[in-house]
């Protein structure tokens, strides 16, 4: 093979790598928080302390609370409640009084599932818009949640990782031996186009039974699974 052919092949390969990197983004400050008392949770509630506050209160429901007709409005019981301060990137436990004293609207993960005209097929783990398959960060779509305004859909997807080109490795929870890589991205509900870039979630997250919930101000999407929590900035610009 001539030198110029080899050079052309190398340049094309580099271009493909750069294009893939440009479509994905991993914010350096994206953190994973341990919430061991939330293991087994299947419903997540979010609210701010006040309508104009930028903080975020996070709460999961116990089995008894989930059976209540007014589960979202019920007073907290024995589950730990957390407060997230965006500027400080800090998650800290707070008392139940902080939740009951809050005046911000409540956003409930159980009410954010309707994403039509986008369609999430949980059997094939695919996302389509008007019959057209959408390309996601990972080939396997795990969950999709509509924003409170109904304009956007947050999508969590996964890709099976391989080591040295061999068989997929199993999840171990550390380093490069994690068996799955997870991605967050936003799509417009109106036309199925992606908003912004695909965000690669830290490998410390394992999304076997992930709960996803938008904050009421649409500034964040929260993912909770297996006793861990990740808060992703939505980065949606006005009018986008």
QUIBELZI-V627680 format. One record per pair of residues at least 24 apart in sequence whose ideal C-beta (glycine too) atoms are under 7 Angstrom apart, sorted by the first residue. I is the first residue (numbers start at 1). J is the second residue. D is the distance in Angstrom with one decimal. If there is no record, write none. Layout:
i = (I & I)
j = (J & J)
d = (D & D)
This chain:
i = (23 & 23 & 24 & 24 & 24 & 24 & 25 & 25 & 25 & 26 & 26 & 27 & 29 & 30 & 30 & 30 & 31 & 32 & 32 & 32 & 32 & 32 & 33 & 33 & 33 & 34 & 34 & 35 & 35 & 35 & 35 & 36 & 37 & 37 & 38 & 38 & 39 & 39 & 41 & 41 & 42 & 43 & 43 & 43 & 44 & 44 & 44 & 44 & 44 & 45 & 45 & 45 & 46 & 46 & 46 & 46 & 46 & 47 & 47 & 47 & 47 & 47 & 47 & 48 & 48 & 48 & 49 & 49 & 50 & 50 & 51 & 51 & 53 & 54 & 55 & 55 & 55 & 56 & 56 & 56 & 57 & 57 & 57 & 57 & 57 & 58 & 58 & 58 & 59 & 72 & 72 & 75 & 84 & 91 & 104 & 105 & 107 & 107 & 107 & 107 & 107 & 109 & 109 & 109 & 112 & 112 & 112 & 112 & 113 & 114 & 115 & 115 & 115 & 115 & 118 & 118 & 118 & 118 & 118 & 120 & 127 & 129 & 134 & 134 & 136 & 137 & 137 & 137 & 138 & 138 & 138 & 142 & 142 & 143 & 143 & 145 & 145 & 145 & 146 & 147 & 147 & 148 & 148 & 148 & 149 & 150 & 151 & 151 & 152 & 152 & 152 & 152 & 152 & 152 & 153 & 153 & 153 & 154 & 154 & 154 & 154 & 154 & 155 & 155 & 156 & 156 & 156 & 156 & 156 & 156 & 157 & 158 & 158 & 171 & 173 & 178 & 182 & 184 & 184 & 186 & 186 & 195 & 195 & 196 & 199 & 201 & 202 & 204 & 205)
j = (197 & 198 & 137 & 197 & 198 & 200 & 197 & 198 & 199 & 199 & 200 & 199 & 89 & 202 & 230 & 232 & 89 & 202 & 204 & 205 & 228 & 230 & 91 & 228 & 229 & 227 & 228 & 224 & 227 & 228 & 229 & 227 & 79 & 80 & 224 & 227 & 226 & 227 & 211 & 224 & 211 & 109 & 110 & 211 & 109 & 211 & 213 & 222 & 224 & 72 & 106 & 108 & 107 & 213 & 215 & 216 & 222 & 102 & 104 & 105 & 106 & 107 & 216 & 102 & 104 & 216 & 102 & 104 & 103 & 104 & 103 & 104 & 104 & 86 & 83 & 84 & 85 & 84 & 215 & 220 & 81 & 83 & 98 & 99 & 102 & 82 & 84 & 222 & 99 & 106 & 108 & 100 & 231 & 229 & 216 & 216 & 148 & 213 & 214 & 215 & 216 & 211 & 212 & 213 & 145 & 146 & 213 & 214 & 145 & 146 & 144 & 146 & 153 & 189 & 144 & 153 & 187 & 189 & 192 & 144 & 155 & 192 & 187 & 192 & 185 & 183 & 185 & 198 & 181 & 182 & 183 & 207 & 210 & 210 & 212 & 212 & 213 & 214 & 189 & 214 & 218 & 214 & 216 & 218 & 218 & 189 & 188 & 189 & 186 & 187 & 188 & 189 & 195 & 236 & 186 & 187 & 189 & 184 & 186 & 212 & 214 & 221 & 185 & 187 & 182 & 184 & 207 & 210 & 212 & 223 & 183 & 182 & 207 & 206 & 206 & 203 & 207 & 221 & 232 & 234 & 236 & 236 & 240 & 235 & 232 & 230 & 230 & 228 & 230)
d = (6.0 & 5.8 & 6.8 & 6.2 & 4.7 & 5.5 & 4.2 & 6.9 & 5.4 & 6.6 & 4.3 & 7.0 & 5.9 & 6.1 & 6.9 & 6.7 & 6.0 & 5.1 & 4.3 & 5.7 & 5.4 & 5.3 & 4.5 & 6.9 & 4.5 & 6.5 & 6.1 & 6.9 & 5.7 & 6.5 & 4.9 & 4.5 & 6.9 & 4.7 & 6.2 & 6.1 & 6.7 & 4.3 & 6.5 & 6.5 & 6.5 & 5.7 & 5.4 & 6.9 & 4.3 & 4.7 & 4.4 & 6.5 & 5.7 & 5.9 & 5.7 & 5.6 & 4.7 & 5.6 & 5.1 & 6.7 & 6.4 & 5.4 & 4.3 & 6.4 & 4.7 & 6.8 & 6.6 & 6.9 & 3.4 & 6.9 & 4.9 & 6.2 & 5.2 & 5.9 & 6.5 & 5.6 & 6.4 & 5.7 & 5.8 & 6.6 & 5.6 & 4.2 & 5.7 & 6.5 & 6.3 & 5.6 & 6.4 & 5.7 & 5.8 & 4.6 & 6.5 & 6.6 & 5.9 & 5.3 & 4.7 & 5.8 & 6.0 & 7.0 & 6.5 & 4.7 & 6.0 & 6.2 & 6.0 & 6.2 & 4.5 & 5.4 & 6.5 & 3.8 & 4.3 & 5.2 & 6.4 & 6.0 & 6.7 & 5.9 & 5.0 & 5.1 & 4.8 & 6.7 & 6.9 & 5.5 & 6.4 & 6.2 & 6.0 & 4.3 & 6.2 & 2.9 & 6.8 & 5.9 & 6.6 & 2.9 & 5.5 & 3.8 & 6.7 & 6.8 & 5.0 & 5.8 & 5.9 & 5.8 & 5.1 & 4.7 & 6.7 & 6.2 & 6.5 & 4.9 & 5.1 & 5.9 & 5.5 & 6.2 & 6.3 & 6.3 & 6.8 & 5.9 & 5.1 & 6.9 & 6.4 & 6.2 & 6.4 & 6.3 & 6.9 & 4.8 & 5.4 & 6.7 & 5.8 & 6.1 & 6.4 & 4.5 & 5.3 & 6.2 & 6.5 & 6.0 & 6.4 & 5.9 & 5.8 & 6.5 & 5.0 & 5.2 & 6.6 & 6.0 & 6.8 & 4.5 & 5.2 & 6.5 & 5.1 & 6.6 & 6.8 & 6.3 & 5.9 & 5.6 & 6.0 & 5.9 & 6.9 & 6.7 & 5.4)
